Amino acid sequence: MNGTSRKKRALPRLLTIPTFVILLLTQQPARAQHVGGSRSRTDSNSTLFRNGRPTGSLNPDSLIQERLVQLALTGPVYSVSTHQINYAEYNLVRAKRTWLNLLSISADYNDQTFAKQNPAVGYVYPKYFFGLTIPIGLFFTMGPDIKKERENVAIAHDNQDQLARSIRAEVLSKYAQYKTYGSLLAVQTNVVDDEEALRRQVEKKFQDGSITIDQYNLANKIYGEDLTKKLNLQLQLDLLKLDIEKMIGVNLETVLRIR
């Protein structure tokens, strides 16, 4: 065997470091904790309620309103906005780490056994070879992509804040209507009770023959109209109660008991 063949370099082996190994070595993003106005609103309400009982100095009706808002902001509708914020922040972290997917790191090494090699043959240097490839376009696209994802995070926060305001206005509006219909129902109930007592007197007089059939029918008609108004008010009150309970997730009576 001639000297050239003896000095022939052994076939190098290619070592490729996968990108996912680099990702594992980097710090994982923490779950987004920004929930727009929900955190400050929840913290403020926590001073008003402790173990479901009021602790603040507000009047009972104001405490009920704040409790309704607090419960409404724990519902699934508002929770979706929190998940949307988390999703936007994960995309932002992903955009910041896009460059890791574009890098290619390689290393070559000579597998010659130097301890057993004849010194007269000579060594092949260098023993290790390293390489790193960075796409030029990365420097022009990564910055705008990160800014875009940051804007998406800001939009998600603004949407959540707007949703919190809408939920607050809706639940307080329905509660105001609920109180109004409750008051109207109480008044109408008294009217119906009076009309029923009057109708019984008219019915007795009609049986005695002291009044005509027209007077008897008129008394029944008035009573029927007032009773219909009462039933309609009761229906509206029950529907509002269901709407409020759908938003707060609990029976309305449990909130009204804090009076």
C-alpha positions in Angstrom: 0.0 0.0 0.0 1.5 3.4 -1.0 1.8 6.5 1.2 -1.2 8.2 -0.4 -3.5 5.3 0.4 -2.2 5.1 4.0 -2.9 8.8 4.5 -6.4 8.6 3.1 -8.7 10.3 5.5 -11.4 8.1 7.1 -15.0 8.8 6.1 -16.3 11.6 8.4 -19.6 11.3 10.2 -22.1 14.1 10.2 -23.7 15.2 13.4 -26.8 17.3 13.1 -28.3 19.0 16.1 -32.1 19.0 15.7 -33.9 22.3 16.2 -36.3 20.8 18.8 -33.3 20.2 21.1 -32.6 23.9 21.1 -36.2 24.6 21.8 -36.1 22.3 24.8 -33.1 24.2 26.1 -34.9 27.5 25.9 -37.3 28.7 28.5 -40.9 27.7 27.9 -43.4 30.5 27.9 -45.5 30.8 30.9 -49.3 30.8 30.6 -50.6 34.2 29.9 -51.9 35.8 33.1 -53.3 39.0 31.5 -57.0 39.0 31.6 -57.7 42.7 30.8 -59.9 44.3 33.3 -61.0 41.0 35.0 -58.1 40.8 37.4 -58.5 44.3 38.7 -62.2 44.0 38.8 -62.0 40.6 40.6 -59.5 42.0 43.1 -61.7 45.0 43.9 -64.7 42.8 44.3 -62.8 40.5 46.7 -62.8 43.3 49.2 -66.6 43.6 48.9 -67.3 39.9 49.5 -65.7 37.2 51.7 -67.0 33.7 51.8 -70.0 34.9 49.9 -70.9 37.6 52.4 -70.6 41.4 51.9 -67.8 43.1 53.8 -67.9 46.6 52.2 -69.7 49.7 53.2 -71.9 49.9 50.1 -75.7 49.8 50.4 -77.3 46.3 49.8 -78.5 47.1 46.3 -75.0 48.2 45.2 -73.5 45.1 46.7 -76.0 43.0 44.7 -75.0 44.8 41.5 -71.3 44.3 42.1 -71.9 40.6 43.0 -73.8 40.1 39.8 -71.0 41.7 37.7 -68.5 39.6 39.5 -70.3 36.4 38.8 -71.0 37.4 35.2 -67.3 37.9 34.6 -66.5 34.3 35.6 -68.8 32.9 32.9 -67.7 31.1 29.8 -68.3 34.1 27.5 -65.7 36.1 29.3 -63.4 33.1 29.7 -63.2 32.8 25.9 -61.6 36.2 25.8 -58.9 35.1 28.2 -58.1 32.1 26.0 -57.9 34.4 23.1 -55.3 36.5 24.9 -53.3 33.4 25.8 -53.5 32.3 22.1 -52.2 35.7 20.9 -49.4 35.7 23.4 -48.3 32.2 22.5 -48.2 33.3 18.8 -46.0 36.2 19.9 -43.6 33.9 21.6 -43.6 31.6 18.6 -42.8 34.6 16.3 -39.9 35.5 18.5 -38.5 32.0 18.2 -39.0 31.6 14.5 -35.3 32.1 13.9 -34.6 28.8 15.7 -36.4 26.9 13.0 -34.3 28.5 10.3 -30.9 27.8 11.8 -28.9 24.8 10.8 -26.0 23.7 13.0 -23.7 20.9 11.9 -20.5 19.3 13.2 -18.0 16.9 11.5 -15.3 15.0 13.2 -12.5 12.6 12.1 -12.9 9.1 13.6 -9.3 8.2 13.3 -7.8 6.4 16.3 -4.8 8.6 17.0 -3.5 6.4 19.8 -3.0 3.5 17.4 -1.9 5.5 14.3 1.7 5.3 13.1 3.4 8.6 13.8 5.2 8.3 10.5 2.0 8.5 8.6 0.9 11.9 9.9 -2.3 13.2 11.3 -5.3 14.8 9.6 -6.2 18.2 11.1 -8.5 19.7 12.1 -10.3 16.9 13.8 -13.6 18.8 14.3 -15.6 20.9 11.8 -18.5 23.2 12.7 -20.9 25.1 10.5 -23.8 27.6 11.0 -26.3 28.8 8.3 -28.5 31.9 8.8 -30.9 32.9 6.1 -30.5 36.6 5.1 -34.3 37.1 4.7 -34.7 36.3 8.4 -33.5 39.8 9.4 -36.2 41.5 7.2 -39.2 39.4 8.1 -38.8 38.5 11.8 -39.2 42.1 13.0 -42.5 42.8 11.3 -43.9 39.4 12.3 -43.1 40.1 15.9 -44.7 43.5 15.8 -47.8 42.0 14.1 -48.2 39.5 16.9 -47.8 42.2 19.5 -50.6 44.1 17.9 -52.7 40.9 18.0 -52.1 40.7 21.8 -53.1 44.3 22.3 -56.2 43.7 20.2 -57.1 40.7 22.3 -56.7 42.7 25.5 -58.9 45.6 24.1 -61.5 43.1 23.0 -61.6 41.6 26.5 -61.9 45.0 28.1 -64.8 45.9 25.8 -66.5 42.6 26.5 -66.2 43.2 30.3 -67.9 46.6 29.9 -70.7 45.0 27.7 -71.2 42.2 30.2 -71.4 44.7 33.1 -73.9 46.9 31.3 -76.0 44.0 30.2 -76.3 42.3 33.6 -77.0 45.6 35.4 -79.6 46.5 32.8 -81.4 43.2 33.2 -81.2 43.6 37.0 -82.7 47.1 36.8 -85.5 45.7 34.6 -86.0 42.8 37.0 -86.5 45.3 39.9 -88.9 47.4 37.9 -91.0 44.4 36.8 -91.0 43.2 40.4 -92.3 46.5 41.6 -95.0 46.6 38.8 -96.0 43.1 39.7 -96.4 44.0 43.3 -98.7 46.9 42.4 -100.6 44.8 39.9 -101.1 42.1 42.5 -102.7 44.5 44.8 -105.0 45.7 42.0 -106.0 42.1 41.2 -106.7 41.4 44.8 -108.9 44.4 45.1 -110.7 43.6 41.8 -111.3 40.0 43.0 -112.8 41.2 46.2 -115.0 43.6 44.2 -116.0 40.9 41.8 -117.1 38.7 44.6 -119.3 41.5 45.9 -120.8 42.1 42.4 -121.4 38.3 42.0 -123.3 38.2 45.3 -125.4 41.2 44.3 -126.1 39.7 41.0 -127.3 36.5 42.6 -129.5 38.7 44.9 -130.8 40.4 41.8 -129.7 43.9 42.9 -127.6 44.5 39.8 -128.0 43.8 36.1 -126.1 41.3 34.0 -124.2 44.1 32.2 -122.8 45.3 35.5 -121.8 41.8 36.4 -120.1 41.2 33.1 -118.3 44.5 33.3 -116.9 43.6 36.7 -115.7 40.2 35.3 -114.1 42.0 32.3 -112.1 44.4 34.4 -111.0 41.6 36.7 -109.9 39.5 33.7 -107.9 42.4 32.2 -106.1 43.1 35.4 -105.3 39.5 35.9 -103.9 39.3 32.4 -101.6 42.2 33.1 -100.4 40.5 36.3 -99.7 37.3 34.4 -97.7 39.1 31.7 -95.7 41.0 34.3 -94.9 37.7 36.0 -93.8 36.2 32.7 -91.5 39.1 32.0 -90.1 38.9 35.5 -89.4 35.1 35.2 -87.7 35.6 31.7 -85.5 38.3 33.1 -84.6 36.1 36.0 -83.6 33.3 33.6 -81.5 35.7 31.6 -79.6 36.9 34.7 -79.1 33.4 35.9 -77.7 32.4 32.5 -75.1 35.1 32.9 -74.1 34.6 36.5 -74.4 30.8 36.6 -76.2 30.6 39.9 -79.7 31.1 41.2 -80.6 34.8 41.5 -82.0 34.2 45.0 -78.5 33.3 46.3 -77.4 36.8 45.3 -80.4 38.6 46.6 -80.0 37.1 50.0 -77.0 39.4 50.7 -79.5 42.2 51.4 
